[in-house]
Amino acid sequence: MISLRPVLLILCGCVSFAGAQPTPQPSTPADAQALVDSLAPAEIDETVRALKSNFVDPNALKDQEINRATLQGLLARLRGGAVLSPGKTDAQTPAPFYGEVLANHIGYARVGSLTSENLAELDKALANFAVKKVDAVILDLRASAGGGEFQVAAEIAKRFIAKGKMMWTLHKTAARQDQTFSNDRDPAFPGMIIGLIDGETSGAAEALAAALKSKPQTLLIGQSSAGRAVEYSDFPLASGKILRVAVGEVIGPDGHSLFPGGVKPDLPVETSLTQKRQIFIASGQRGMAPFVFEAERPHFNETALIAGTNPEIELRQQRRNSEENLRDAVLQRAIDVITSVTVFQKH
């Protein structure tokens, strides 16, 4: 006798018995959003009415709960264009400026937070680069997270962008006004620029990155920026909570908005945010060179043979849990590009 069990299992997987409905499979957030986006306005109203009339828990679909769900969905959909916070929080410590000369001819400047203090430090670094006769500058914006410091961002851009160049526009729809940022002076460094960006490059730093990208002899390396190149206004709520709303967006030199897509690198290179942060902290004491250039390794020799040791094995063991394992792949790629261009120009 042939067992019907496999046949019943197959049928249960394909059809439902009379009066029963197949259990819906959970969809991914992307699938759910695509389905919601495909609904016509009449279908949205129909769906909400069906939920209100039939859902097992009527309390979950009272007007107040629907309003909460609407707000939650809007905050997610606006992708940083509106942010609800519990109230005023202590200001974060600004990320410091850091600069050095790498490989004797490349200026490295990590801008940090877009503050007037860091702008002054950048000017000092550029003066030092001129004395050292650097032929390229790496402008690292991967620690430049913030909001609307557009004036400082414009001042930084003016150090590198050609005079008379339009850098970006801050467009405010509600106010029906645009603020255009252009360079009115000669750049302090007109040579080759490599900009480093990633997902922690946000706000006015993204406008700066877009301006750099439009400059000849400039490349952006890393990962896409945060996509929050906007100007916010804060709206306090009765409870003390604050709703931050994007009231202005940055339009890049190419005429496209940077919100919410961000700035795309010319040369994508991925690196761990955790590793990058560790390197930035350690660089304050050690500089950036150890995280880019390999130190000369000790080799097995006659002295080691007599002592019964192997320096190569010992070095690997020492590095296993040390900062020597950290490598800044994005900065390394920037140096490789500059080195390749320099060699090509000499020929």
N, C-alpha and C positions, 0 to 999 in steps of 0.2 A: 504494500500500500504506500502510495506517495504522500508524504506529509504536506499539509496545506500551510504550515507555519511560514516557510519562506515566501509563499505567494501572498499571505495576509500581510507580512511585513512590507513587501513591495507595494501592495495596494494602499496600506496605511500611509506610506510615504508619498503616495501620488494623489490619492483622493481622500475625501472625508466622508464619514457615515452621515446618513440623513439626520438633520437637526444639529449637527456639530460643525464647528468651523475650525479650520487649521490654525494652529498657534502661530501668530506672526513672529518672524525672526527679527531680532533687534538689528537695526541698521546703524551704520557708522554715522558720526555727526555730519560728515560731508554728504553722505547719501540722503540723510534726513533734510539737510538744507536744500539739496538739489530738488527733492520732492516738493518741499514747501514753496520754493521759488517757481516751480512749474504750475502752481495753482493759480487760476484766474481769480479776480476779486470776488466773484459770486461764489466760487468754490471755497474760498477762505471763510466767508460768512456761513456757508452751508456746513462746513467742517466744525466750526465753533458751536453752531446750534446743535449739531448731532452730539457733540461732546457734552454740552450742558444738559441735554435731555436724557442721555443714556449712560454716562459714565458712572461707575459703581459708587464713587464718593462725590456727592453733589457739592460738599464743602470745598473741594479742591478746585471748583470751577465757578465760584462766586466772582462777582465783578472785581473785587479787590485782588483776588488771587490771579485773575486774568491780567490785571494791570501790572502786578508784580512780574508775571511771566513775560509780559510785553517789554517791560523795562530791562529785565535780565537778557532777553533776546537782543534788544537794541544795543546794549552795552557790548555784547559779544560781536554783533554784526558790524558795529562802527569801528572795530579794530583799532582801539586807542584814540578814536575821535571823541569819546566821552568816557570819563573815568569817575567813579564814585569812591570817595575816600572817607574814612571814619572821622576826619577832622584834621586840623593843622598838626603836623608832626614836626619833630625837631629837624632842622636843616641838616642834610648830609654834608660831611666834610668834603670840600672840593678836591677832585683828583689833581695832584700836583703836576707841574711841567717837568719834563726830563729831556736832556739833550746830550749828545756826545758825537764824536767823529769816529766812524767805523772804517776800517781798512785804509786809513790815512787819507781818504779822498771823498768819503760819503758822509754828509751831515744827516744825523738822525735826530728828529724832534718829535717827542710825544707831547702833544698839546695839553692833554688832560682836560679839566673843566674849562669852559669858555669864560674866563674871568679877565679883568684888566690886569691882575697880577701875573697871570700866565702869559698874557700878551706881551708884557714887559720882559718876561723871561725869554720869550721867543725872539724878541729883538736882540737881546744879549747873545743868544745862541747864533743868530744869523750874522752878527758882527764877528763872532769867533770863527764861524765857517768861512767868512771872507778872508780872515787872516790866515787860516789853514788852507785856503785855496781849494775848497771842495768843489767838485764839478757836478754834483747831484745832491738833492735833498730828499730824504724820506720823511714825509709828514704823517705821523701815526695818529689817527683819529679813533682808535679802538678803545680809548678810555674817555672819549668825549661824549658823555651822555648828559642830556639836560633838556631844558625847555626852550624859551624864546630869547636867548642871548644873541639876537641877530646882529646887533651893532658890533659886538665883539667879533662874531664870525666874519662880518664884512671887513673889519680891520685886518684880520688875519689873512683873508683872501687877497686883500690889496697888496700884501707883501709878495705875492706870486703871480697875480693876474695882470695882463697888459692894461695900460692906461686907456680909459675910455670904454673898456669892456663892460657890458651889462652882465651882472653875476647871477642875480635871481630877483624874483618879484614875490612879495607877500600879498596875496589876494584875499580880500575880505568881502564875501558876498553880501552879508547883511548890511555892512557899512557902505557898500558900493564904492569902495576905494581900494587902490593898489599902491603899495609902497615899493618902489624900484631901488635896488641896490646896485650901484655901478662904481667902478674904480676911477678915482679922480687924481691918481698920482702914479709915478713910475714905480714898478715893483722893486723890492729890495733884492730879490733873487729871481732873475728871469730865466734861469737854466732849467735843466731836467728835474721834474718832480715826480715822485712816486707816492701816492696816497694809500694808506692802509685803512680799511674799513671792515666792520663786521656788524653783527646784530646788536651790539651795544653802542654803535654809533647812532645817535638819535638827536632829534630836535634841530637846532640851528647848525649842529655839526654836519647834518645831512645836506643842508644848503651849501655849506662850505665844500663838501665833497663833490656836489654837483657842479659847482663853479670850477673846481680844479679839473674835473673831468672834461670840461669844455676847452681847456687850455691845450694848445699844441705842446708836444714834448712832455705829456703827462699821462700816467697810467694809474688806475685804481686796482689794487690787489687785495684779495681777502674774500669776504662774504657780503651778501646784501645787507644794507643798513636797516634800521628798525622800522622805517616807514612812518615816522611820527614827526615829520617836518612841518609842524603846525604851531600856531600861536593859540594859547589857551586863555580862557577867561574863567574865573572861579565864581560859582553861584552857591553861597552858603544856604543850607537848609535849616528849618526851624530846630531840628534836633542837634545841630552843630556839625553834622556831616557836610561834606563839600562835593558838589558836582562840578568837575572840570570839563569844559566843553571847548572843542576846537572851533575857533571863530575865524581863523585865517589859515591858509595853506600856502606852501611855498611852490611857486612855479619855476622850474629850472630854466637855464638859458635856451634849452631846446623847445620851450613852450609847453612842456608836460609837467603835471603835478607830481610831487614826490610823495604824496599821501594817497593811498596807504602802501603803495608798491615799494617805496624806498629807492635807494640808489644801487644800481647793479655794478659789480666790479668788472673791469675789462678782463682781468685774469683771476678766475675763481680759485681760491686755495682754502681748504678747510683746516681748522685747528680747534682744539678743545678750549672752550671758554675758561674752564677751571685751570687748565695748564697756562693759558695766557695770563690769567690773574696772578698765578704763582710767580711767573716770570717777571711781571711788572713789579711785584712787591720785592722780589729778590734783586732786581736791577738797581734799586736805590743804593745798595751796598756794593754790588759787583759789576754794574754796568750791563749793557745788552750783549756785548761781544761774546761772553761765555755761552750764551744761549743760541749763538749762530755759528761760531767758528769752533772747530774741533781743536782741543789742546793737543800738543805733541804728546804722544803716548810713549811710556817707557817700554823698552824692549828687553827680551831675554838675552842676557850676556854672560860673560865668564864670571863676573862678580856674583851674579844671581845664582849661577850654577854652583859655585863654591859654597854660597850661603844656604843652598837648598831651597831657594824661593823662586817664584815666577811673577815678575812685576805685572805682566799682562793680565794674569788671572786675578791678582790682588786688586788691580784697578777696576776690573769688572765687578768684583764683589763690593768695592767701596761705592761704586756708582749705582748699584742696584736700587738702593733706597735713598739716593741723594738727589740734589738739584741738578747734577750733571746729566741726568736723563732727560731733562726738560729741553725742548728745542722749539724755537719760534719759526715754524715752517713758512709763515706769511712773510716775515722779515727776511728770512733766508732767500725766498723767491725774489723779493725786491732787489736784494743785493746781487743775485744772479743776473737779473735783467739789466741792471746798471753796468755790471762787469761786461756782459755780452755787448751792449751798445758801445761801451768805451773801446773795446777791442775792435769792433767793426769800424768805428770812426777813425781809428788809427790806421786802418788799412784802406 
